[in-house]
């Protein structure tokens, strides 16, 4: 997503410019991946949307996450 995708009056333009400055200063790289390429994050996000508690801490790896983690690792991240 670039600033060119938003009109000059867009509130996103300033945010994107600030992010570019931060990324350049830290040397970080952002890369988009579809949910199929990061199934663990997708599953955890869906769990968070459906939970009633404000915060939940899992101290062990959930059984249904293990196969997703193995699949994600196969994508070469």
PEKADA-V750934 format. One record per residue. N is the residue number from 0. RES is the residue in three letters. PSI is psi in whole degrees, 0 to 359 (999 if undefined). Layout:
n=N res=RES psi=PSI
n=N res=RES psi=PSI
//
This chain:
n=0 res=UNK psi=130
n=1 res=UNK psi=167
n=2 res=UNK psi=337
n=3 res=UNK psi=341
n=4 res=UNK psi=351
n=5 res=UNK psi=144
n=6 res=UNK psi=162
n=7 res=UNK psi=331
n=8 res=UNK psi=2
n=9 res=UNK psi=139
n=10 res=UNK psi=340
n=11 res=UNK psi=335
n=12 res=UNK psi=313
n=13 res=UNK psi=316
n=14 res=UNK psi=314
n=15 res=UNK psi=320
n=16 res=UNK psi=318
n=17 res=UNK psi=320
n=18 res=UNK psi=320
n=19 res=UNK psi=319
n=20 res=UNK psi=314
n=21 res=UNK psi=317
n=22 res=UNK psi=318
n=23 res=UNK psi=321
n=24 res=UNK psi=328
n=25 res=UNK psi=347
n=26 res=UNK psi=13
n=27 res=UNK psi=155
n=28 res=UNK psi=130
n=29 res=UNK psi=136
n=30 res=UNK psi=127
n=31 res=UNK psi=141
n=32 res=UNK psi=142
n=33 res=UNK psi=162
n=34 res=UNK psi=333
n=35 res=UNK psi=337
n=36 res=UNK psi=351
n=37 res=UNK psi=68
n=38 res=UNK psi=330
n=39 res=UNK psi=312
n=40 res=UNK psi=320
n=41 res=UNK psi=316
n=42 res=UNK psi=315
n=43 res=UNK psi=322
n=44 res=UNK psi=317
n=45 res=UNK psi=323
n=46 res=UNK psi=319
n=47 res=UNK psi=322
n=48 res=UNK psi=325
n=49 res=UNK psi=356
n=50 res=UNK psi=151
n=51 res=UNK psi=334
n=52 res=UNK psi=149
n=53 res=UNK psi=325
n=54 res=UNK psi=143
n=55 res=UNK psi=133
n=56 res=UNK psi=125
n=57 res=UNK psi=118
n=58 res=UNK psi=350
n=59 res=UNK psi=156
n=60 res=UNK psi=125
n=61 res=UNK psi=141
n=62 res=UNK psi=323
n=63 res=UNK psi=351
n=64 res=UNK psi=330
n=65 res=UNK psi=310
n=66 res=UNK psi=328
n=67 res=UNK psi=320
n=68 res=UNK psi=317
n=69 res=UNK psi=320
n=70 res=UNK psi=318
n=71 res=UNK psi=320
n=72 res=UNK psi=332
n=73 res=UNK psi=349
n=74 res=UNK psi=1
n=75 res=UNK psi=30
n=76 res=UNK psi=999
//
